[in-house]
């Protein structure tokens, strides 16, 4: 019997390494037998916190003793978008102290000197109850062709609008400039849309490119003019009272090689435009205008002194309304001649007429710059001199000259916002101006 058992054990198959042995009857299966887990030696040191099942960024983990939290990286700030609310403060004798506010938005790509988008919304009221409300936008190179779109809306209520007569070259005393005799009520509403399409570009390594553009625009304004009793307007030009419509179609050419929109230090901006207005454009009368302005900017040597100058010629024909007689056309319409932007030192719109010409020169020097976080504030000085010519007929244009000039203080924020305080002096006295942009 013992021999039979030995023979049976010898003939039984040997177990295969790794195979699961047969489970005896009545014993539940236990699965494969794994080798016992041998704990790793730690030498008395902790192996670190347990790994969470969620990403580390979403689960706070208490660090072991002696370790610091890892400083989480901040999300990079997008400097392409700039939103700047600003209080507004300006002053000139014709309007008084003006207070208000503006919301400025700019979209600028890195290493680009020009804003791709610039939006402005402002509202202001002066101590003489002059109101200005503007909503405008300027879009540049949105189609990749260095084109420029401009559009906006404007409303102005002015109970102290000046009128010193058409082509009046006599001297008006400082006291008479603000006399009720020389004031009217002028309310304006209107809007505009302009387009500048590039025709030719000159690439200049190390400098801003120069671009020749076609310019076209449409404008529509409504002027409500009321003269006060015994005022100059009622005596000399009563036909100017009432409601006047100005529908304008403007065509022209521009050349722009400036290195910055708001505070250029080199390059030039030239515009030549023609205006047409008539019953077919919705105007109250038929008239036309030719306008040309050249603006040049040079940095003198290695210094921070900038020489800026502007030459302007503006001529009207037909029956232009009163508002147009005292206004320059072109890219940037403005009062003429006298005020905070042209003819500084003379009363606002002191000289008006069909034929107008001006020359302005400025020395701008901003040697001091302060870093305020990511921004730069430049502080400097300026000196300016201006000359003007106004007449009703071209033959009389050079019969009268108006010279003025003075000093100023400049504050320039990121070459995006300019604030100037100027004193202008001419033959009829002087004036102090506080404005939020360069005169040109």
Secondary structure, DSSP 8 states (H G I E B T S, - for coil): -HHHHHHHHHHS----TT------TTS---------------TT--------SS-GGGS-----TT------------TTEEEEEEEEEEEETTTEEEEEEEEEEEE--TT-SS-SEEEEEEEEEETT--EEEEEEEEEESTTSS--EEEEEEEEEEEEEEE---TT--S---HHHHT-GGGEEEEEEEEEEEEEEEEEEEE--TTS--EEEEEEEEEEEEEEEEEE-TT-HHHHH-GGG-EEEEEEEEEEEEEEE--S-SSS-SSEEEEEEEEEEESGGGT-SS-EEEEEEEEEEEEE-TTSSEEEEEEEEEEEEEE---HHHHTEE-SSS-EE-SSSSSSSTTS-TT-S--SEEEEEEEEEEEEEEEEEETTEEEEEEEEEEEEEEEEESSGGGGGG--EEEEEEEEEEEETTTEEEEEEEEEETTEEEEEEESS---
